[in-house]
Amino acid sequence: MAETADIVVIGAGAIGCAVARRLAKARRRVVVLDRGQPGGEASSAAAGILAAQGEGHEGPFLDLCLRSRAQFPALVGELEAETGMDVGYSACGLLEVALSEDEDRRLPARAAEQAGRKLPVERLDAGSVRRLEPGLSPSVRGGLLFAEEAAVDPARFSLALARAASAAGALLLPETPVARILSDGPRVGGVRLASGEEIHSEVVVNAAGSWASFGGDLPILLPVRPAKGQMLALEAARHPFSRPVLGAKTYLVPRPEGRLLVGATVEDVGFDKSVTAEGVLSLLAGAIAIAPGLRGARLLETWAGLRPRTPDGWPVLGEAGVPGLYAAAGHFRNGILLAPATAEILAGLILDGRSPVPLGPFRADRFAARSGAA
Ligand SMILES: Cc1cc2nc3c(=O)[nH]c(=O)nc-3n(C[C@H](O)[C@H](O)[C@H](O)COP(=O)(O)OP(=O)(O)OC[C@H]3O[C@@H](n4cnc5c(N)ncnc54)[C@H](O)[C@@H]3O)c2cc1C
């Protein structure tokens, strides 16, 4: 066990490992601690859609998502070189479909908004949508094609980030829960583990996902709560779709290995990860409404994960109130997409003292400011 480090990262999900990799490549002594296994929580439960445009994000958050999406091709190449792993990246685009008149009426405004920002988007009528994806329901009214969206296998991506961080020299310690963040006078001093041992460091990065609100000697409680997402996988031997398909409530993600992922519920039920009858029912009903041919598909697997959600749905990035303590948490539905830009930002702050993007909208203290507290 290391007693000191330059930087301690709490949490070995996609976010913690992406940050650790960047810092270790800059030759800092990095220790990454996880109470379970690297990537074992939300990061492996995700669908892996890299939807910068398709989820209707706006303002600085849209900019952050686009920036991160643009970094994927280079990062995927680097991860392959560093670990030999194929992370299942595909620049496949994303198709949003409308199944009712009401949903279809909203599409032109969404297309205009994206086109106004010079982002590639194509408005499709019902016939064009079904020519593109013949497996879709005949009741599809129209759609939007986002040609530059992409997808990745989130579990392989997270594992590759963990292996690349190790290969760059980071010490990854699984099954090592952190109990407290320690102070050293006015700044951060390291962490105390559940075992009672301490690791001292001048920099601590809190990348603990849905658990990032845990306290310590420091009065910094990040307002992150879990948002449960249930998903399932169907057998899809005939590759029914060429790209992820987004409906109003349900999405379908084809995987090259012949599985079709169906996601996802968004539930405020604390740290409960159970798969429920109602959750599975809503996913299957949504999937069959989009593609009736799935009625006979074999159900392969169900699971649930906890998305780290902040009150406004945007992540908390940057120094968190105390010198040396950084937050990289609260990525909600977009933590796989945002892993590259988060790592870039945290590395910029910790190594050079400045972020490559303005962090005002993502600061930890924005919630206190909103509620009028000091
Ligand atoms: C069903 C579902 C579908 C999703 N689909 C997508 C998608 O298509 N695209 C996308 O971009 N995002 C998606 N997401 C969101 C994405 O999964 C998350 O935003 C992302 O994984 C968050 O990464 P993280 O590293 O912050 O959290 P996590 O992966 O949860 O990692 C946090 C880690 O911290 C560890 N930890 C917690 N507390 C402690 C402690 N005290 N000591 C030590 N370690 C600790 C945990 O064990 C965990 O491994 C989805 C999420 C879900 C649940």
Ligand as a Chemical Component Dictionary entry (heavy atoms), coordinates in Angstrom:
data_LIG
# 
_chem_comp.id                   LIG 
_chem_comp.type                 NON-POLYMER 
_chem_comp.pdbx_formal_charge   0 
_chem_comp.three_letter_code    LIG 
# 
loop_
_chem_comp_atom.comp_id 
_chem_comp_atom.atom_id 
_chem_comp_atom.alt_atom_id 
_chem_comp_atom.type_symbol 
_chem_comp_atom.charge 
_chem_comp_atom.model_Cartn_x 
_chem_comp_atom.model_Cartn_y 
_chem_comp_atom.model_Cartn_z 
_chem_comp_atom.pdbx_ordinal 
LIG C1  C1  C 0 -28.544 2.300 -17.711 1  
LIG C2  C2  C 0 -27.523 3.374 -18.014 2  
LIG C3  C3  C 0 -27.301 3.756 -19.325 3  
LIG C4  C4  C 0 -26.356 4.746 -19.629 4  
LIG N1  N1  N 0 -26.100 5.043 -20.934 5  
LIG C5  C5  C 0 -25.140 5.943 -21.233 6  
LIG C6  C6  C 0 -24.815 6.200 -22.588 7  
LIG O1  O1  O 0 -25.393 5.625 -23.506 8  
LIG N2  N2  N 0 -23.837 7.128 -22.844 9  
LIG C7  C7  C 0 -23.182 7.787 -21.848 10 
LIG O2  O2  O 0 -22.325 8.622 -22.144 11 
LIG N3  N3  N 0 -23.466 7.537 -20.543 12 
LIG C8  C8  C 0 -24.423 6.643 -20.216 13 
LIG N4  N4  N 0 -24.738 6.389 -18.920 14 
LIG C9  C9  C 0 -24.120 7.202 -17.874 15 
LIG C10 C10 C 0 -22.715 6.740 -17.521 16 
LIG O3  O3  O 0 -22.740 5.349 -17.281 17 
LIG C11 C11 C 0 -22.222 7.480 -16.265 18 
LIG O4  O4  O 0 -22.404 8.864 -16.394 19 
LIG C12 C12 C 0 -20.730 7.192 -16.072 20 
LIG O5  O5  O 0 -20.479 5.817 -16.077 21 
LIG C13 C13 C 0 -20.241 7.796 -14.770 22 
LIG O6  O6  O 0 -18.916 7.382 -14.595 23 
LIG P1  P1  P 0 -18.222 7.520 -13.188 24 
LIG O7  O7  O 0 -16.842 7.005 -13.340 25 
LIG O8  O8  O 0 -18.433 8.899 -12.677 26 
LIG O9  O9  O 0 -19.123 6.585 -12.229 27 
LIG P2  P2  P 0 -19.036 5.007 -11.935 28 
LIG O10 O10 O 0 -18.792 4.219 -13.145 29 
LIG O11 O11 O 0 -20.235 4.672 -11.115 30 
LIG O12 O12 O 0 -17.724 4.889 -11.064 31 
LIG C14 C14 C 0 -17.632 5.392 -9.751  32 
LIG C15 C15 C 0 -16.717 4.442 -8.995  33 
LIG O13 O13 O 0 -16.470 4.996 -7.697  34 
LIG C16 C16 C 0 -16.356 3.908 -6.810  35 
LIG N5  N5  N 0 -16.565 4.414 -5.454  36 
LIG C17 C17 C 0 -17.688 4.961 -4.952  37 
LIG N6  N6  N 0 -17.493 5.312 -3.672  38 
LIG C18 C18 C 0 -16.233 4.973 -3.347  39 
LIG C19 C19 C 0 -15.447 5.068 -2.149  40 
LIG N7  N7  N 0 -15.935 5.598 -1.036  41 
LIG N8  N8  N 0 -14.179 4.596 -2.181  42 
LIG C20 C20 C 0 -13.663 4.060 -3.325  43 
LIG N9  N9  N 0 -14.350 3.952 -4.472  44 
LIG C21 C21 C 0 -15.622 4.399 -4.477  45 
LIG C22 C22 C 0 -17.435 2.933 -7.262  46 
LIG O14 O14 O 0 -17.154 1.629 -6.807  47 
LIG C23 C23 C 0 -17.363 3.083 -8.783  48 
LIG O15 O15 O 0 -16.556 2.086 -9.388  49 
LIG C24 C24 C 0 -25.639 5.381 -18.582 50 
LIG C25 C25 C 0 -25.842 4.971 -17.269 51 
LIG C26 C26 C 0 -26.770 3.978 -16.970 52 
LIG C27 C27 C 0 -26.940 3.525 -15.543 53 
# 
loop_
_chem_comp_bond.comp_id 
_chem_comp_bond.atom_id_1 
_chem_comp_bond.atom_id_2 
_chem_comp_bond.value_order 
_chem_comp_bond.pdbx_ordinal 
LIG C1  C2  SING 1  
LIG C2  C3  SING 2  
LIG C2  C26 DOUB 3  
LIG C3  C4  DOUB 4  
LIG C4  N1  SING 5  
LIG C4  C24 SING 6  
LIG N1  C5  DOUB 7  
LIG C5  C6  SING 8  
LIG C5  C8  SING 9  
LIG C6  O1  DOUB 10 
LIG C6  N2  SING 11 
LIG N2  C7  SING 12 
LIG C7  O2  DOUB 13 
LIG C7  N3  SING 14 
LIG N3  C8  DOUB 15 
LIG C8  N4  SING 16 
LIG N4  C9  SING 17 
LIG N4  C24 SING 18 
LIG C9  C10 SING 19 
LIG C10 O3  SING 20 
LIG C10 C11 SING 21 
LIG C11 O4  SING 22 
LIG C11 C12 SING 23 
LIG C12 O5  SING 24 
LIG C12 C13 SING 25 
LIG C13 O6  SING 26 
LIG O6  P1  SING 27 
LIG P1  O7  DOUB 28 
LIG P1  O8  SING 29 
LIG P1  O9  SING 30 
LIG O9  P2  SING 31 
LIG P2  O10 DOUB 32 
LIG P2  O11 SING 33 
LIG P2  O12 SING 34 
LIG O12 C14 SING 35 
LIG C14 C15 SING 36 
LIG C15 O13 SING 37 
LIG C15 C23 SING 38 
LIG O13 C16 SING 39 
LIG C16 N5  SING 40 
LIG C16 C22 SING 41 
LIG N5  C17 SING 42 
LIG N5  C21 SING 43 
LIG C17 N6  DOUB 44 
LIG N6  C18 SING 45 
LIG C18 C19 SING 46 
LIG C18 C21 DOUB 47 
LIG C19 N7  SING 48 
LIG C19 N8  DOUB 49 
LIG N8  C20 SING 50 
LIG C20 N9  DOUB 51 
LIG N9  C21 SING 52 
LIG C22 O14 SING 53 
LIG C22 C23 SING 54 
LIG C23 O15 SING 55 
LIG C24 C25 DOUB 56 
LIG C25 C26 SING 57 
LIG C26 C27 SING 58 
# 
